[in-house]
């Protein structure tokens, strides 16, 4: 059990971590390691009893405030105040997240399994979820009854994934966010969803003598209402696949540094030229015939210079590992006279 902590100024020399960071087991890296229907039970061999994170304040300026990474399973996370990076849940099982507040941030779901069983309810989110490589049609057992402080577009952004049909949008009516008091007032829409206020004066040092000299984290300026700038990113079609540049946070799910450059494959149609060439969803293409491609524009420029029938070698990151494979550039058919 981790409780009554005040954690900040962490992850100062690296990235892709959090003020709290945990790792699971290698069997979670890909479904091929074990039958997917056995993974929920296997997770409990590592995490027999729940890990509980509650009544704490977290701030990470170079990652996520709380980062459950790489198969971290069997967690109960409630009554936490996230001040900057929000909460990340990477592939894992049996996580219950409720009654948390993410100041100017939100939930970051990464690479969930269809049968993960995660429950995310009665939280206050200040923006749409920021997923990375989420192929499941339905996310978790329940992601609902949360309060969004921005717009209904943010609430409904992932409705197709079964999220937030009964969630609400509105001003949470914080008591005094500027002073770090994120309790909500009577009449807050969060209370209608079952949110319950938790103390804002019990984080970290409690001794009056030590509290007088203890440092505290920076409290962000809170923005309530309006659309967030994280709209849907439209991909670029290519040989029956869809490509796009990386979005914030996706580098972690792929397994590359935060400053990595390349092109992410977000969709591949069956029986398409790209599929026949071995291109897979979630491939992160970094080089073509040894030439670095930093984004979709550069990738298309390099591919446009390949003559028909010329072999092409792609260097990609797949399942967190670098691989290379050959594909055959599309041969243009001569026009018929």
Secondary structure by P-SEA (a helix, b strand, c coil): cccccccccccccccccccbbbbbcccccccccccccaaaaaaaaacccccccccbbbbbccccccccccccccccccbbbbccccbbbccccbbbbccccccccbbbbcccccccbbbbcbbbbcccccccccccccccccccbbbbcccccccccccccccccccccccccccccccccccccccccccccccccccccccccccccccccccccccccccccccccccbbbbbbcccbbbbcccccccccccccccbbbbbbcccccccccccccccccbbbccccccccccaaaaaaaaaacccccbbbbbbbcccbbbbbcccccccccccc
